[in-house]
Amino acid sequence: MAANTFSKPKTKNKTRPKPKTQTSSDKKTKSKTAPPFGGLSKGFIDPKNPLPVVYQPNSENEKNKAALIRWIKTNKRVLNEDIKEYGAILFRGFDVFTPQDFEDVILNVDPNLKNNYLGTSPRNQVTKYTFTATELPPAYPIMQHAEMSFLDSPPRKLFFYCGKAPGKFGETPITDLRKVLNDVPASIREKFEKEKIRYSRVYDGPSNRSRFQFWKTKRWDEMFQTKDRNEVEKISKKQNFKTEWFGEDNLRLINTTLAIRKHPEFKSLAWHNHSQVFHIDAARKEYWRIFARQKTIRGFLVGIALEILTSIKKITTQKEYLDTHCTYGDGQEISTRELTRIQDAFWNHMSLFSWQNGDVLVIDNYSVSHGRHPFTGPRKIFVAWAD
């Protein structure tokens, strides 16, 4: 299988004004790096964008899982420096064949893997710490976000594994949130810094097993892994969620938290919230940006459907009881114009690359966001996270 264009790292980093996809048909250059990288090649998929930094084996002896694990164990300092500088590392071309192989590898990057998931995306657990990335339909866009940034203490690292590359599109775009913060207009940034961000999430209960609703992801009993309301209340209190029960067994969770965060280790500041995911207009506006790139008939039809469904939601549902909703911490609405400026900042720094089977992507969740573009054909991407 041909590898992507591969360029050696340079001293100065550059940022592209717009994302550019690298395809699997691109050829790998012959340039190699010298130690201290232990014989592995270090470079970038796109020489104009240092996200992610990529490590690849130079020989067949370096491809196997055991060799990769040995390299990780002996190069922890190098990896930590790369995470600090770039925010994401891609291991490509190694013999990582299964989710368990993936888990074996990343346990050596960070042994503090977790399997408690209080996010909204439907996922299936496949090993002790590895889950399917999402079970949402392939036509649905997942907007850029830091994993569980609506929590007071989100995961520190995020890991992705490509078990089967998608037939067409289906990238997991990533964006440097430190650069996003600098690009968001000062007036918007200052409001988020002062007021923080308030989230509202509405979940069906065990009595409702319908999956037809377009925005619905999972029920609260699936998220909390219990049907005991007292246990839900206990977990929610620990997470600083205010609970509101309504209807037969519906649950609304409300919380206010930081919208801009300081890295717990590196102390750098980054844009770190779900405004570009939970806003009522986020999906429809994001989809037209994706459509401009993919230009598919399905994309056009889904875009129209999102416009209609969003309009219906606005007319029929109180904002507080939308499936997801966010405001400034003082309750002031985030305008659609402000959302557009936030999305602009993400797209200005977005990095797109085509998945290859066996890819392992390590992300600093306090520095880099991720998402998913619609796709066709089979696609198997797995995820894990660490505190």
TORGU-831684 format. One record per residue (C-alpha): residue number from 0; residue in one letter; x, z, y. Coordinates in steps of 0.2 Angstrom, whole numbers. Each point is the difference from the previous one (the first is absolute). Example, Ala and Ser with C-alpha at 12.3 -4.5 7.8 and 13.67 -1.06 7.14 Angstrom:
// TORGU-831684
 seq type     x     z     y
   0    a    62    39   -22
   1    s     6    -3    17
This chain:
// TORGU-831684
 seq type     x     z     y
   0    m     0     0     0
   1    a     7    -5    17
   2    a     4    14    12
   3    n    -4     1    18
   4    t    12    -4    14
   5    f    13    14     1
   6    s    11     4    15
   7    k    13    13     2
   8    p    -4    14    12
   9    k     6    -2    18
  10    t     5    14    13
  11    k   -15    -4    12
  12    n   -18    -1    -6
  13    k   -12   -13     7
  14    t   -18     0     0
  15    r   -12   -15    -3
  16    p   -14    -3    12
  17    k   -12    -5   -14
  18    p     1     2   -19
  19    k     7   -14   -11
  20    t    -3    -1   -18
  21    q    15    -2   -12
  22    t    -5    -9   -16
  23    s     7     1   -17
  24    s     7   -17     1
  25    d    13     5    13
  26    k    17     0    -7
  27    k    12    14     0
  28    t    17    -2     9
  29    k    16     3    -9
  30    s     6    14    13
  31    k     3    17    -8
  32    t     4    17     7
  33    a    15    11    -4
  34    p     0    18    -5
  35    p    -7    13     4
  36    f   -15    -8    -8
  37    g     7     1   -17
  38    g     0   -18    -4
  39    l   -18    -4     6
  40    s    -4   -12    13
  41    k    -7     7    16
  42    g    -9   -11    13
  43    f   -17    -6     7
  44    i   -13   -12    -6
  45    d    -1    -7    18
  46    p    16     1    10
  47    k   -10     2    16
  48    n   -10    15    -6
  49    p     9    16    -8
  50    l   -16     6    -9
  51    p     2     2   -14
  52    v    18     2    -4
  53    v     3    -7   -18
  54    y    11     4   -15
  55    q     2   -12   -14
  56    p    12     0   -15
  57    n    15   -11    -1
  58    s     1    -2   -18
  59    e   -10     2   -16
  60    n     8    17    -4
  61    e    -7     7    17
  62    k   -18    -6    -4
  63    n    -6    13   -13
  64    k    -9    16     5
  65    a    13    12    -5
  66    a    13    -9    11
  67    l   -12     1    15
  68    i    -3    18    -3
  69    r    18     4    -1
  70    w     3   -10    16
  71    i   -14    10     9
  72    k     7    17    -6
  73    t    17    -4     7
  74    n    -5    -8    16
  75    k   -13    13     7
  76    r    10     1    17
  77    v    -1   -19     2
  78    l   -18    -1    -4
  79    n    -4    14    12
  80    e     9    -9    14
  81    d   -10   -16    -4
  82    i   -16     9     0
  83    k     4     8    17
  84    e     6   -17     8
  85    y   -12   -13    -8
  86    g   -15    11    -7
  87    a    -2   -11   -16
  88    i    11    -5   -15
  89    l    -4   -13   -12
  90    f     8     0   -18
  91    r    -2   -18    -6
  92    g     6    -9   -16
  93    f     1    16   -11
  94    d    -7     3   -17
  95    v   -15    10     5
  96    f   -14    -6   -12
  97    t   -13    13     0
  98    p    -8    14    11
  99    q    10    13   -11
 100    d    16    -9     4
 101    f    -5     0    18
 102    e    -3    19     0
 103    d    16     3    -9
 104    v    10    -9    14
 105    i    -9     8    14
 106    l     1    18    -7
 107    n    19    -3     4
 108    v    -3    -5    18
 109    d   -11    15     3
 110    p    -5    13   -14
 111    n   -14     7    10
 112    l   -13   -13    -5
 113    k   -19     6     2
 114    n   -16    -6    -8
 115    n   -13     9    11
 116    y    -8   -14    10
 117    l   -12     4    14
 118    g    -1   -18     7
 119    t   -14   -12     0
 120    s     6   -14   -10
 121    p    -7    -1   -18
 122    r    15     1   -12
 123    n     3     2   -19
 124    q    13    12    -7
 125    v    12    -9   -12
 126    t    14    13    -3
 127    k     3    17     6
 128    y     4    -5    18
 129    t    -4   -18     0
 130    f   -16    -8     6
 131    t    -7   -17     3
 132    a     2    -4    18
 133    t   -18    -3     3
 134    e   -16    -7    -9
 135    l    -7    -7    15
 136    p    -6   -19    -2
 137    p    14   -13     3
 138    a    -9    -8    15
 139    y     0    17     9
 140    p    14     3    13
 141    i     9    17     0
 142    m     6     3    18
 143    q    17     7     4
 144    h     1    19    -2
 145    a    12    14    -5
 146    e    -6     8   -16
 147    m   -13    14     3
 148    s     5     1    18
 149    f   -17     9     4
 150    l     7    15    -9
 151    d    10    14     9
 152    s    14    -3   -13
 153    p     1   -17    -6
 154    p    12    -6   -14
 155    r    18    -2     5
 156    k     4   -15   -11
 157    l   -11   -14    -8
 158    f     5   -11   -14
 159    f    -7   -17    -6
 160    y     3   -10   -16
 161    c    -4   -17    -4
 162    g    -6    -2   -18
 163    k    -7   -17     3
 164    a     2   -11    16
 165    p   -16    -7     7
 166    g    -4   -18    -2
 167    k    -1    -4    18
 168    f     2    12    16
 169    g    -3    18    -4
 170    e    15     6     9
 171    t     2    19     4
 172    p     5    -2    19
 173    i    11    14     7
 174    t     3     5    18
 175    d    12    11     9
 176    l   -11    13     8
 177    r    14     6    11
 178    k     0   -18     8
 179    v   -19     0     0
 180    l     0    16    11
 181    n    11    -8    12
 182    d   -11   -15     1
 183    v   -17     9     2
 184    p    -5     0    19
 185    a     6    16     8
 186    s   -18     4     6
 187    i    -6    -1   -18
 188    r    15    10    -7
 189    e    -2    14    13
 190    k   -19     2    -4
 191    f     5     2   -19
 192    e    14    12     4
 193    k   -11    11    11
 194    e   -16     0   -10
 195    k     6    -4   -18
 196    i   -12    -9   -11
 197    r   -17     5    -8
 198    y    -5    -7   -17
 199    s   -17     0    -8
 200    r    -2    -6   -18
 201    v   -17    -1   -10
 202    y    -1     1   -19
 203    d   -13    -3   -12
 204    g    -3    14   -14
 205    p    -1    -1   -19
 206    s   -18    -5     1
 207    n     4   -17     8
 208    r    10   -11   -11
 209    s    -2   -16     9
 210    r    15   -11     5
 211    f    -9   -13     9
 212    q     2     7    17
 213    f    14   -10     8
 214    w     9    14     9
 215    k    -2    13   -13
 216    t    15     5   -10
 217    k    -2    15   -11
 218    r   -12    15    -2
 219    w     6    17     6
 220    d     0     7   -18
 221    e    12   -14    -5
 222    m    11     4    15
 223    f     0    19    -3
 224    q     0    -2   -19
 225    t   -14    13    -1
 226    k   -19     1     2
 227    d     1    18     6
 228    r    -5     1    18
 229    n     8    17     2
 230    e    17    -8    -6
 231    v    -2   -14    12
 232    e    -3    12    14
 233    k    16    10    -6
 234    i    11   -16     0
 235    s    -8    -6    16
 236    k     4    16     9
 237    k    18    -1    -6
 238    q     1   -18     8
 239    n    -8     5    16
 240    f   -15   -10    -4
 241    k   -17     5     7
 242    t   -14    -4   -13
 243    e   -18    -5     3
 244    w   -12    -2   -14
 245    f   -15   -11     3
 246    g   -13   -10   -11
 247    e     0     4   -18
 248    d    19     2    -2
 249    n     8   -10    13
 250    l    16     7     9
 251    r     7    -3    17
 252    l    18     6     3
 253    i     6     2    18
 254    n    18     5     6
 255    t    11    -2    15
 256    t    19    -3    -2
 257    l    15    -8     8
 258    a     0   -18     4
 259    i    18    -1     4
 260    r    12     9   -12
 261    k    18     6     0
 262    h    10    -3   -16
 263    p     2    16    -9
 264    e    18    -4    -4
 265    f     6   -13    12
 266    k   -10     6    15
 267    s    -4   -18     6
 268    l   -18    -3     7
 269    a   -12   -12    -8
 270    w   -17    -7     2
 271    h    -9     9   -14
 272    n   -19    -1    -2
 273    h   -14    -9    -7
 274    s    -8    -7    16
 275    q     3   -18    -6
 276    v    -8     4   -17
 277    f   -15    11     4
 278    h    -6    -8    16
 279    i   -17    -9    -3
 280    d     8   -16     7
 281    a    16     1    -9
 282    a    -4   -10   -16
 283    r    -8   -15     9
 284    k    13    -2    13
 285    e    14     2   -12
 286    y    -8   -13   -12
 287    w     1   -14    14
 288    r    18     3     2
 289    i     3    -2   -19
 290    f   -12   -15     0
 291    a    11    -9    13
 292    r    14     1   -12
 293    q    -8    -3   -17
 294    k   -13   -12     6
 295    t   -11     0   -16
 296    i   -19    -4    -2
 297    r    -2    17    -8
 298    g     9     9    15
 299    f   -12    -9    12
 300    l   -16     6    -9
 301    v     7    17    -2
 302    g     4     1    18
 303    i   -18    -6     5
 304    a    -7    13   -13
 305    l    10    14     9
 306    e    -6    -5    17
 307    i   -18     1    -7
 308    l     2    16    -9
 309    t     9     9    14
 310    s   -14    -5    12
 311    i   -13     7   -12
 312    k    10    16    -2
 313    k     1     3    19
 314    i   -19    -3     1
 315    t    -6    11   -15
 316    t    13    14    -1
 317    q     4    14    12
 318    k    19    -1     4
 319    e     2    18    -8
 320    y    -7    -6   -16
 321    l    10   -16    -2
 322    d    10    -1   -16
 323    t    15     3    10
 324    h     1     3    19
 325    c    14     6    12
 326    t     0     5    18
 327    y    13     9    12
 328    g     1    18    -4
 329    d   -12     4    14
 330    g   -14   -11    -7
 331    q     3   -15    12
 332    e    -2   -16    -9
 333    i    15   -12    -3
 334    s    -5   -16     8
 335    t     1   -17    -9
 336    r    12    -5    13
 337    e    11    14    -4
 338    l    -1    -3   -18
 339    t     5   -18     3
 340    r    16     6    10
 341    i     4    11   -15
 342    q    -2   -14   -12
 343    d    11   -11    11
 344    a    14    12    -1
 345    f    -1     0   -19
 346    w     0   -19    -2
 347    n    15    -1    12
 348    h    11     9   -12
 349    m    -9    -4   -17
 350    s    12    -5   -15
 351    l    -8   -11   -13
 352    f     9    -4   -17
 353    s    -7    -7   -16
 354    w     0    12   -15
 355    q    11    -4   -15
 356    n    -3     8   -17
 357    g    10    16    -2
 358    d     2     4    19
 359    v     1    18     5
 360    l    -3     4    18
 361    v     5    17     7
 362    i    -8     4    17
 363    d     2    14    12
 364    n   -18     4     3
 365    y     4     8    17
 366    s     9   -16     7
 367    v    -8   -15    -9
 368    s   -18    -5    -3
 369    h    -7   -11   -13
 370    g   -16   -10    -4
 371    r    -7   -14   -11
 372    h    -4   -18     3
 373    p   -14    -9   -10
 374    f     6    -9   -15
 375    t    -5   -11   -14
 376    g     5     1   -18
 377    p     5    15   -10
 378    r    10    13    10
 379    k     6    17    -7
 380    i     8    11    13
 381    f     3    19    -4
 382    v     3    14    12
 383    a     7    18     0
 384    w     5    13    14
 385    a    10    15     3
 386    d     0    15    12
